[in-house]
Amino acid sequence: MRILSFGGGVDSSAILYTHLFIEDLGIDQVIFSDTGAESQGTYDNIAQFKEWCDIAGLPFQIVSARAARSPTGFSRMAQCRF
């Protein structure tokens, strides 16, 4: 599985735009990790790309530490073993 870590900036936006509109780059899923500290312009860009991904049927997931807190106080991601 090929996952694009999407930050909403120039580089990841160019990669995702290419995948959606120019040539299939084999991306199976997009994940944006929300720190809560992005500019409004970045959040607007993320919303636009999420909409395009939804239309294309490409899963686009937004994760954040605030939303993923467990009863232990650690994020679910921190509990994963790699």
Z-matrix of the N, CA and C atoms (Angstrom, degrees):
N
C 1 1.448
C 2 1.524 1 108.75
N 3 1.320 2 116.26 1 133.90
C 4 1.463 3 122.11 2 179.47
C 5 1.531 4 108.36 3 -107.25
N 6 1.347 5 115.56 4 117.26
C 7 1.464 6 122.17 5 -177.96
C 8 1.518 7 109.07 6 -112.58
N 9 1.332 8 116.22 7 131.77
C 10 1.456 9 121.70 8 175.59
C 11 1.517 10 108.36 9 -96.17
N 12 1.328 11 116.37 10 121.04
C 13 1.452 12 121.80 11 172.09
C 14 1.522 13 106.32 12 -82.95
N 15 1.334 14 115.33 13 104.91
C 16 1.465 15 121.94 14 -171.86
C 17 1.518 16 109.63 15 -97.44
N 18 1.343 17 116.78 16 120.38
C 19 1.458 18 120.81 17 179.66
C 20 1.515 19 113.26 18 -100.30
N 21 1.323 20 116.96 19 -9.82
C 22 1.456 21 120.42 20 179.75
C 23 1.511 22 113.94 21 85.08
N 24 1.331 23 117.66 22 1.82
C 25 1.457 24 121.62 23 178.75
C 26 1.522 25 111.83 24 -91.91
N 27 1.302 26 115.07 25 -166.79
C 28 1.463 27 121.32 26 -174.10
C 29 1.528 28 112.26 27 -63.19
N 30 1.326 29 117.73 28 -49.99
C 31 1.467 30 119.94 29 -173.18
C 32 1.522 31 112.87 30 -65.27
N 33 1.338 32 116.85 31 -52.73
C 34 1.468 33 118.37 32 -177.81
C 35 1.527 34 111.32 33 -69.54
N 36 1.328 35 117.44 34 -29.90
C 37 1.470 36 119.74 35 176.08
C 38 1.531 37 110.48 36 -65.83
N 39 1.330 38 116.56 37 -41.08
C 40 1.471 39 119.99 38 179.03
C 41 1.529 40 110.76 39 -64.50
N 42 1.326 41 116.69 40 -41.20
C 43 1.465 42 119.86 41 178.86
C 44 1.525 43 110.52 42 -63.36
N 45 1.329 44 116.38 43 -47.53
C 46 1.463 45 119.65 44 -177.73
C 47 1.523 46 111.49 45 -67.91
N 48 1.326 47 118.12 46 -39.07
C 49 1.461 48 121.19 47 177.10
C 50 1.535 49 110.15 48 -60.61
N 51 1.331 50 115.60 49 -44.15
C 52 1.461 51 119.81 50 178.42
C 53 1.523 52 110.45 51 -59.46
N 54 1.323 53 116.51 52 -45.21
C 55 1.466 54 120.70 53 -179.26
C 56 1.532 55 111.43 54 -62.87
N 57 1.315 56 116.84 55 -42.80
C 58 1.470 57 120.79 56 -175.49
C 59 1.528 58 113.47 57 -75.62
N 60 1.334 59 117.01 58 -35.01
C 61 1.461 60 119.18 59 -168.49
C 62 1.530 61 116.33 60 -122.19
N 63 1.331 62 118.17 61 -12.97
C 64 1.465 63 118.91 62 -174.87
C 65 1.524 64 112.09 63 -118.62
N 66 1.333 65 117.27 64 -57.09
C 67 1.468 66 119.18 65 179.10
C 68 1.520 67 109.72 66 -151.41
N 69 1.303 68 115.36 67 145.15
C 70 1.463 69 121.84 68 -179.58
C 71 1.525 70 109.37 69 -69.58
N 72 1.334 71 115.95 70 117.55
C 73 1.456 72 121.30 71 179.25
C 74 1.529 73 111.93 72 -98.62
N 75 1.322 74 115.60 73 6.72
C 76 1.460 75 119.66 74 177.53
C 77 1.516 76 114.28 75 77.49
N 78 1.311 77 117.78 76 22.53
C 79 1.463 78 121.16 77 179.14
C 80 1.527 79 108.59 78 -78.44
N 81 1.340 80 115.95 79 127.41
C 82 1.460 81 121.71 80 -178.03
C 83 1.522 82 113.28 81 -99.62
N 84 1.317 83 117.16 82 -23.55
C 85 1.460 84 120.93 83 -177.67
C 86 1.528 85 108.88 84 -159.37
N 87 1.331 86 115.20 85 150.98
C 88 1.457 87 122.16 86 177.90
C 89 1.525 88 107.48 87 -120.44
N 90 1.336 89 115.84 88 135.86
C 91 1.457 90 120.33 89 177.56
C 92 1.522 91 108.93 90 -129.20
N 93 1.325 92 115.77 91 129.93
C 94 1.460 93 122.42 92 173.03
C 95 1.517 94 107.87 93 -112.82
N 96 1.318 95 116.51 94 124.61
C 97 1.461 96 121.85 95 178.11
C 98 1.519 97 108.08 96 -97.81
N 99 1.328 98 116.14 97 107.46
C 100 1.460 99 122.51 98 -174.50
C 101 1.527 100 111.30 99 -84.54
N 102 1.328 101 115.71 100 113.07
C 103 1.459 102 121.06 101 176.89
C 104 1.523 103 111.78 102 -84.10
N 105 1.336 104 115.67 103 -14.57
C 106 1.452 105 120.19 104 -176.65
C 107 1.516 106 112.84 105 82.59
N 108 1.322 107 117.33 106 4.60
C 109 1.466 108 120.84 107 -174.71
C 110 1.526 109 113.33 108 -118.79
N 111 1.313 110 117.70 109 16.97
C 112 1.464 111 120.59 110 -179.49
C 113 1.528 112 110.17 111 -82.09
N 114 1.318 113 115.82 112 158.97
C 115 1.466 114 120.43 113 176.17
C 116 1.527 115 109.69 114 -73.35
N 117 1.312 116 115.91 115 161.08
C 118 1.465 117 119.88 116 178.81
C 119 1.528 118 110.89 117 -61.14
N 120 1.337 119 116.58 118 -36.41
C 121 1.461 120 120.27 119 177.67
C 122 1.521 121 112.42 120 -61.68
N 123 1.321 122 116.29 121 -38.45
C 124 1.462 123 120.10 122 177.43
C 125 1.517 124 110.23 123 -66.50
N 126 1.336 125 117.20 124 -44.26
C 127 1.473 126 119.65 125 178.29
C 128 1.522 127 111.64 126 -63.05
N 129 1.333 128 116.93 127 -36.22
C 130 1.474 129 120.03 128 176.18
C 131 1.529 130 110.64 129 -64.08
N 132 1.327 131 116.30 130 -41.80
C 133 1.469 132 120.95 131 178.50
C 134 1.534 133 110.57 132 -63.40
N 135 1.317 134 116.76 133 -42.37
C 136 1.468 135 121.32 134 179.01
C 137 1.523 136 110.12 135 -62.03
N 138 1.330 137 116.80 136 -43.38
C 139 1.471 138 120.66 137 179.45
C 140 1.526 139 110.99 138 -61.22
N 141 1.334 140 117.14 139 -40.85
C 142 1.469 141 120.47 140 178.84
C 143 1.531 142 110.86 141 -63.94
N 144 1.322 143 116.79 142 -45.75
C 145 1.460 144 119.58 143 -179.99
C 146 1.524 145 112.12 144 -67.16
N 147 1.325 146 117.13 145 -36.25
C 148 1.467 147 119.80 146 176.53
C 149 1.522 148 110.03 147 -61.92
N 150 1.326 149 116.98 148 -42.01
C 151 1.467 150 120.63 149 177.93
C 152 1.532 151 110.60 150 -61.00
N 153 1.328 152 117.30 151 -45.63
C 154 1.466 153 120.75 152 178.85
C 155 1.524 154 111.09 153 -62.68
N 156 1.333 155 116.64 154 -39.82
C 157 1.470 156 119.83 155 178.27
C 158 1.523 157 110.79 156 -65.13
N 159 1.328 158 116.91 157 -42.01
C 160 1.469 159 120.72 158 177.66
C 161 1.527 160 110.55 159 -58.50
N 162 1.317 161 117.27 160 -44.26
C 163 1.466 162 121.97 161 179.17
C 164 1.531 163 110.52 162 -62.60
N 165 1.344 164 116.21 163 -39.65
C 166 1.467 165 121.21 164 -178.47
C 167 1.526 166 112.87 165 -80.19
N 168 1.334 167 116.97 166 -8.83
C 169 1.463 168 119.88 167 -178.09
C 170 1.523 169 113.51 168 78.13
N 171 1.325 170 116.47 169 20.67
C 172 1.459 171 121.58 170 179.05
C 173 1.525 172 108.66 171 -95.55
N 174 1.327 173 118.27 172 118.70
C 175 1.463 174 120.21 173 -178.48
C 176 1.529 175 111.55 174 -59.02
N 177 1.326 176 115.90 175 131.88
C 178 1.465 177 123.14 176 179.70
C 179 1.517 178 106.92 177 -130.27
N 180 1.304 179 115.92 178 111.67
C 181 1.460 180 120.68 179 -176.19
C 182 1.525 181 109.82 180 -111.35
N 183 1.331 182 115.40 181 138.11
C 184 1.461 183 121.49 182 174.69
C 185 1.516 184 107.51 183 -110.56
N 186 1.327 185 116.20 184 124.41
C 187 1.455 186 121.05 185 178.55
C 188 1.523 187 108.73 186 -119.32
N 189 1.322 188 115.10 187 149.27
C 190 1.467 189 119.83 188 175.71
C 191 1.519 190 108.84 189 -150.82
N 192 1.302 191 116.00 190 150.12
C 193 1.465 192 120.88 191 179.12
C 194 1.522 193 110.37 192 -64.11
N 195 1.318 194 117.26 193 -34.74
C 196 1.470 195 120.73 194 -179.66
C 197 1.519 196 110.91 195 -62.58
N 198 1.313 197 117.54 196 -40.24
C 199 1.465 198 121.02 197 -176.55
C 200 1.516 199 112.68 198 -83.77
N 201 1.321 200 117.08 199 -14.68
C 202 1.461 201 119.74 200 -172.85
C 203 1.526 202 112.58 201 -109.75
N 204 1.314 203 118.21 202 19.86
C 205 1.466 204 120.06 203 -179.74
C 206 1.522 205 110.35 204 -69.25
N 207 1.302 206 114.79 205 137.64
C 208 1.455 207 120.33 206 177.36
C 209 1.524 208 108.52 207 -104.13
N 210 1.327 209 117.99 208 171.11
C 211 1.463 210 120.06 209 178.73
C 212 1.533 211 113.46 210 -58.91
N 213 1.322 212 117.69 211 -21.57
C 214 1.462 213 120.20 212 -179.76
C 215 1.522 214 111.86 213 -81.90
N 216 1.323 215 117.44 214 -10.30
C 217 1.453 216 120.83 215 -179.00
C 218 1.513 217 114.28 216 91.98
N 219 1.321 218 117.77 217 -3.19
C 220 1.454 219 121.66 218 177.16
C 221 1.524 220 108.89 219 -101.33
N 222 1.319 221 115.82 220 149.54
C 223 1.460 222 118.20 221 176.40
C 224 1.521 223 109.36 222 -70.66
N 225 1.302 224 116.72 223 155.39
C 226 1.461 225 120.96 224 178.08
C 227 1.526 226 110.75 225 -58.87
N 228 1.336 227 116.53 226 -37.41
C 229 1.455 228 119.57 227 -179.14
C 230 1.521 229 110.38 228 -63.72
N 231 1.326 230 117.58 229 -38.20
C 232 1.463 231 120.69 230 -179.72
C 233 1.521 232 111.68 231 -65.38
N 234 1.326 233 117.25 232 -22.14
C 235 1.441 234 121.19 233 -179.26
C 236 1.531 235 113.24 234 -87.75
N 237 1.328 236 116.37 235 -9.60
C 238 1.462 237 120.06 236 -178.80
C 239 1.527 238 109.83 237 -73.18
N 240 1.301 239 114.97 238 146.69
C 241 1.460 240 120.78 239 175.89
C 242 1.529 241 108.29 240 -107.03
N 243 1.301 242 116.24 241 131.32
C 244 1.462 243 121.11 242 -178.24
C 245 1.498 244 109.93 243 -110.53
